[in-house]
Amino acid sequence: MNKHTRIVPFFTALFLGLTGMVSAQTTLPLTIYAIKGPSGVSMICLFESPPVVGGVPVRMETLAQADLMAAKFISGEAKVGMLPPNVAAKIASTGKPIQVAAVTGTGMLSLLTSDSAIRSVSDLRGKSVEVAGQGATPDYVFRRILLSKGLNPDRDLQLSYALAYPEIAQSLIAGRISTALLPEPFATMARSGKPDLRMVSDIQAEWRSATGSAASGNYPMTVLVVDADYAKAEPAAVRAVLNALQASIEWVAANPREAGTLVEKHDLGLRAAVVSAAIPRSNYVFIPVKEARPSLDALYRTFLEFSPVSIGGSLPADSFYLGF
């Protein structure tokens, strides 16, 4: 019996055991939504062995991108799912009662280059950098870092947003571009295909320095969001899901090879070998929202600095954060 076959039955038993934590009144079926790609990796044990809530197995469903997930929450169809932090805040700003329950992924960006002249962020003056995710967390985290180095991101260098994440990795490998900011696992994909790519500085450390947020830690990349009305009506169900997700994240971090196999098996859009190699650099975490709020506030202030409309024009209210 290999490690994978030992571990998955363990999680099956764990998730079934969580049923006893759910009140007998919890009878509503629940779908947990994930986005195909990196954010879904942390939830992979839930795909393999879905938890049982109120005697009803949870259904897992993947969506192609974050705006489809946002539409599900806005319509009321989604009760639990993963979202980028800014998208969650923007939905809440419309009056839709959703809440962040936990941070599930933190900073996993790498600034990669094959340009021998670039040894630090300050060396980017006059250079062109392909950035993953215009108007999203990577974009504004990078802009904040550039400003802290005395670089105007709109004048002192060229930021390009023309390529999707996999295309950026392939363009680095092929030498069509020399410098890019990429999240995992695409940074690992690029470095595997072109070993002479260098990582310029530590973006996570640069963020903490640029924002003075050493105490609040890394910048959140993904959050678990719940419908506030559902959380109020079914608190035991939400707790059971949170416990199952935390167990999944801890297993993924401890078992990257097996996790990669499951990610490919469940068609989350990533190859097993890439996922397995990237997990140690991917910062999958489970931070309850009470502990995560300082890091979320630091990130939201950066969004306000560059694009207030991207999070609804102001910091989210206290009601945006799940109270248990």
VEXDO-386413 format. One record per residue (C-alpha): residue number from 1; x, y, z. Coordinates in nm, 2 decimals. Example, Ala and Ser with C-alpha at 12.3 -4.5 7.8 and 13.67 -1.06 7.14 Angstrom:
REM residues 2
  num    east   north      up
    1    1.23   -0.45    0.78
    2    1.37   -0.11    0.71
//
This chain:
REM residues 324
  num    east   north      up
    1    0.00    0.00    0.00
    2    0.16    0.33   -0.10
    3    0.14    0.66    0.08
    4   -0.14    0.79   -0.13
    5   -0.37    0.50   -0.06
    6   -0.30    0.53    0.31
    7   -0.37    0.90    0.33
    8   -0.69    0.93    0.14
    9   -0.89    0.68    0.35
   10   -0.77    0.87    0.65
   11   -0.92    1.19    0.51
   12   -1.24    1.01    0.42
   13   -1.27    0.89    0.78
   14   -1.19    1.24    0.91
   15   -1.45    1.41    0.69
   16   -1.71    1.16    0.77
   17   -1.63    1.22    1.14
   18   -1.70    1.59    1.09
   19   -2.07    1.50    1.02
   20   -2.12    1.45    1.39
   21   -2.03    1.81    1.45
   22   -2.32    1.93    1.23
   23   -2.66    1.98    1.39
   24   -2.94    1.74    1.30
   25   -3.13    2.04    1.15
   26   -2.87    2.09    0.88
   27   -3.03    1.93    0.58
   28   -2.96    2.17    0.29
   29   -2.73    2.02    0.02
   30   -2.42    2.22   -0.03
   31   -2.19    2.29   -0.33
   32   -1.84    2.42   -0.27
   33   -1.70    2.61   -0.57
   34   -1.34    2.61   -0.67
   35   -1.16    2.80   -0.95
   36   -0.96    2.58   -1.19
   37   -0.60    2.63   -1.14
   38   -0.37    2.71   -0.84
   39   -0.64    2.81   -0.59
   40   -0.82    2.47   -0.63
   41   -0.51    2.28   -0.53
   42   -0.56    2.34   -0.16
   43   -0.90    2.19   -0.18
   44   -0.80    1.87   -0.36
   45   -0.88    1.63   -0.07
   46   -1.24    1.76   -0.07
   47   -1.26    1.66   -0.44
   48   -1.12    1.32   -0.36
   49   -1.33    1.26   -0.04
   50   -1.61    1.52   -0.01
   51   -1.71    1.60    0.35
   52   -2.06    1.51    0.46
   53   -2.28    1.79    0.60
   54   -2.61    1.70    0.77
   55   -2.59    1.35    0.63
   56   -2.56    1.49    0.27
   57   -2.23    1.46    0.09
   58   -2.10    1.80   -0.02
   59   -2.08    1.85   -0.40
   60   -1.76    2.00   -0.55
   61   -1.77    2.21   -0.86
   62   -1.50    2.39   -1.05
   63   -1.54    2.71   -1.25
   64   -1.31    2.84   -1.52
   65   -1.24    3.19   -1.37
   66   -1.31    3.42   -1.08
   67   -1.58    3.63   -1.26
   68   -1.80    3.32   -1.30
   69   -1.76    3.25   -0.93
   70   -1.86    3.61   -0.85
   71   -2.17    3.57   -1.06
   72   -2.26    3.26   -0.86
   73   -2.24    3.45   -0.53
   74   -2.42    3.76   -0.66
   75   -2.71    3.54   -0.78
   76   -2.72    3.36   -0.45
   77   -2.65    3.02   -0.60
   78   -2.30    2.99   -0.43
   79   -2.28    2.96   -0.06
   80   -1.92    2.86   -0.02
   81   -1.62    2.91   -0.25
   82   -1.28    3.05   -0.32
   83   -1.22    3.40   -0.45
   84   -0.94    3.65   -0.49
   85   -0.96    3.90   -0.20
   86   -1.04    4.20   -0.41
   87   -1.32    4.02   -0.59
   88   -1.48    3.92   -0.26
   89   -1.46    4.28   -0.13
   90   -1.61    4.42   -0.46
   91   -1.91    4.18   -0.43
   92   -1.96    4.28   -0.07
   93   -1.96    4.65   -0.17
   94   -2.27    4.59   -0.39
   95   -2.47    4.50   -0.08
   96   -2.45    4.12   -0.13
   97   -2.40    3.98    0.22
   98   -2.09    3.76    0.18
   99   -1.81    3.71    0.43
  100   -1.45    3.60    0.43
  101   -1.40    3.30    0.65
  102   -1.02    3.23    0.60
  103   -0.72    3.31    0.40
  104   -0.62    2.99    0.21
  105   -0.32    3.12    0.00
  106   -0.07    3.39    0.06
  107    0.21    3.55   -0.15
  108    0.35    3.32   -0.41
  109    0.49    3.56   -0.67
  110    0.83    3.54   -0.84
  111    1.00    3.80   -1.04
  112    1.20    3.60   -1.30
  113    1.45    3.72   -1.56
  114    1.71    3.61   -1.81
  115    1.85    3.96   -1.83
  116    2.19    3.97   -1.68
  117    2.16    4.34   -1.61
  118    1.87    4.29   -1.37
  119    2.00    4.20   -1.02
  120    1.74    4.38   -0.81
  121    1.40    4.55   -0.84
  122    1.58    4.89   -0.88
  123    1.74    4.76   -1.20
  124    1.40    4.75   -1.37
  125    1.42    5.11   -1.48
  126    1.38    5.13   -1.85
  127    1.29    4.76   -1.87
  128    0.98    4.57   -1.99
  129    0.81    4.34   -1.74
  130    0.52    4.10   -1.83
  131    0.29    4.10   -1.53
  132    0.04    3.83   -1.45
  133   -0.30    3.97   -1.37
  134   -0.38    4.33   -1.46
  135   -0.59    4.49   -1.19
  136   -0.55    4.19   -0.96
  137   -0.33    4.13   -0.66
  138    0.00    4.06   -0.84
  139   -0.04    4.39   -1.03
  140   -0.09    4.61   -0.73
  141    0.15    4.43   -0.50
  142    0.42    4.49   -0.77
  143    0.32    4.85   -0.82
  144    0.35    4.92   -0.44
  145    0.70    4.76   -0.44
  146    0.81    4.96   -0.74
  147    0.70    5.28   -0.58
  148    0.89    5.19   -0.26
  149    1.21    5.16   -0.48
  150    1.15    5.51   -0.63
  151    1.02    5.38   -0.96
  152    0.70    5.51   -1.12
  153    0.53    5.20   -1.26
  154    0.36    5.41   -1.53
  155    0.67    5.60   -1.64
  156    1.00    5.44   -1.54
  157    0.94    5.10   -1.69
  158    0.70    4.92   -1.92
  159    0.44    4.69   -1.76
  160    0.28    4.46   -2.01
  161   -0.04    4.25   -1.94
  162   -0.08    4.09   -2.29
  163   -0.03    3.72   -2.19
  164   -0.22    3.47   -1.98
  165   -0.02    3.30   -1.70
  166    0.07    2.98   -1.90
  167    0.17    3.19   -2.20
  168    0.40    3.40   -1.98
  169    0.58    3.09   -1.87
  170    0.61    2.96   -2.22
  171    0.74    3.30   -2.35
  172    1.01    3.30   -2.08
  173    1.11    2.95   -2.18
  174    1.12    3.04   -2.55
  175    1.31    3.37   -2.49
  176    1.03    3.58   -2.64
  177    1.03    3.79   -2.32
  178    1.31    3.83   -2.06
  179    1.14    3.94   -1.74
  180    0.81    3.85   -1.58
  181    0.62    3.85   -1.26
  182    0.44    3.51   -1.21
  183    0.26    3.33   -0.94
  184    0.30    2.96   -0.87
  185    0.29    2.71   -1.02
  186    0.36    2.90   -1.34
  187    0.69    3.03   -1.20
  188    0.80    2.68   -1.13
  189    0.69    2.58   -1.48
  190    0.90    2.85   -1.64
  191    1.21    2.77   -1.43
  192    1.18    2.40   -1.51
  193    1.17    2.48   -1.88
  194    1.46    2.72   -1.86
  195    1.68    2.66   -1.56
  196    1.89    2.97   -1.63
  197    1.60    3.20   -1.53
  198    1.69    3.38   -1.21
  199    1.46    3.50   -0.94
  200    1.51    3.87   -0.87
  201    1.48    3.95   -0.50
  202    1.21    3.80   -0.28
  203    0.88    3.96   -0.37
  204    0.72    3.85   -0.04
  205    0.99    4.02    0.16
  206    0.98    4.32   -0.07
  207    0.61    4.35    0.00
  208    0.66    4.35    0.38
  209    0.93    4.61    0.34
  210    0.73    4.83    0.11
  211    0.42    4.83    0.33
  212    0.57    4.81    0.67
  213    0.35    4.51    0.72
  214    0.60    4.28    0.88
  215    0.36    4.23    1.17
  216    0.06    4.15    0.94
  217    0.26    3.91    0.73
  218    0.23    3.81    0.37
  219   -0.03    3.94    0.12
  220   -0.34    3.71    0.08
  221   -0.39    3.57   -0.27
  222   -0.71    3.36   -0.21
  223   -0.98    3.36    0.05
  224   -1.27    3.12    0.14
  225   -1.59    3.31    0.11
  226   -1.93    3.22    0.26
  227   -2.28    3.36    0.20
  228   -2.35    3.55    0.52
  229   -2.71    3.43    0.54
  230   -2.61    3.07    0.50
  231   -2.34    3.11    0.76
  232   -2.59    3.25    1.01
  233   -2.85    2.97    0.94
  234   -2.60    2.68    0.92
  235   -2.30    2.77    1.14
  236   -2.22    2.40    1.22
  237   -2.21    2.33    0.84
  238   -1.97    2.61    0.78
  239   -1.74    2.50    1.07
  240   -1.74    2.15    0.93
  241   -1.63    2.28    0.59
  242   -1.36    2.50    0.74
  243   -1.22    2.20    0.94
  244   -1.22    1.98    0.62
  245   -1.05    2.25    0.42
  246   -0.78    2.31    0.69
  247   -0.72    1.93    0.69
  248   -0.69    1.93    0.31
  249   -0.44    2.22    0.31
  250   -0.22    2.06    0.57
  251   -0.22    1.73    0.38
  252   -0.13    1.91    0.05
  253    0.16    2.09    0.21
  254    0.29    1.76    0.36
  255    0.23    1.54    0.05
  256    0.31    1.74   -0.27
  257    0.36    1.44   -0.49
  258    0.03    1.28   -0.41
  259   -0.15    1.61   -0.42
  260   -0.02    1.67   -0.77
  261   -0.15    1.33   -0.88
  262   -0.50    1.42   -0.74
  263   -0.50    1.76   -0.90
  264   -0.44    1.61   -1.25
  265   -0.70    1.33   -1.17
  266   -0.97    1.58   -1.09
  267   -0.89    1.80   -1.40
  268   -0.81    2.12   -1.23
  269   -0.61    2.23   -1.53
  270   -0.26    2.16   -1.41
  271   -0.02    1.88   -1.46
  272    0.08    1.66   -1.17
  273    0.46    1.71   -1.20
  274    0.43    2.09   -1.21
  275    0.19    2.10   -0.91
  276    0.41    1.87   -0.70
  277    0.72    2.08   -0.77
  278    0.54    2.40   -0.70
  279    0.36    2.32   -0.38
  280    0.66    2.39   -0.15
  281    0.68    2.74   -0.29
  282    0.30    2.80   -0.31
  283    0.22    2.92    0.04
  284   -0.11    2.73    0.08
  285   -0.22    2.82    0.43
  286   -0.53    2.81    0.65
  287   -0.55    3.14    0.85
  288   -0.89    3.20    1.02
  289   -1.01    3.54    0.93
  290   -0.97    3.69    1.28
  291   -0.59    3.63    1.25
  292   -0.58    3.72    0.88
  293   -0.76    4.05    0.90
  294   -0.44    4.27    0.94
  295   -0.29    4.12    0.62
  296   -0.62    4.17    0.43
  297   -0.64    4.53    0.55
  298   -0.28    4.59    0.43
  299   -0.37    4.45    0.09
  300   -0.70    4.64    0.06
  301   -0.52    4.96    0.14
  302   -0.30    4.90   -0.16
  303   -0.60    4.84   -0.38
  304   -0.74    5.17   -0.25
  305   -0.42    5.34   -0.34
  306   -0.42    5.23   -0.70
  307   -0.78    5.15   -0.79
  308   -1.04    5.22   -0.52
  309   -1.32    5.10   -0.75
  310   -1.16    4.75   -0.76
  311   -1.28    4.69   -0.40
  312   -1.59    4.91   -0.40
  313   -1.43    5.24   -0.30
  314   -1.36    5.18    0.07
  315   -1.22    4.92    0.32
  316   -1.48    4.64    0.38
  317   -1.70    4.68    0.69
  318   -1.66    4.47    1.00
  319   -1.95    4.26    0.88
  320   -1.74    4.14    0.59
  321   -1.54    3.92    0.82
  322   -1.70    3.60    0.96
  323   -1.75    3.62    1.33
  324   -1.65    3.27    1.43
//
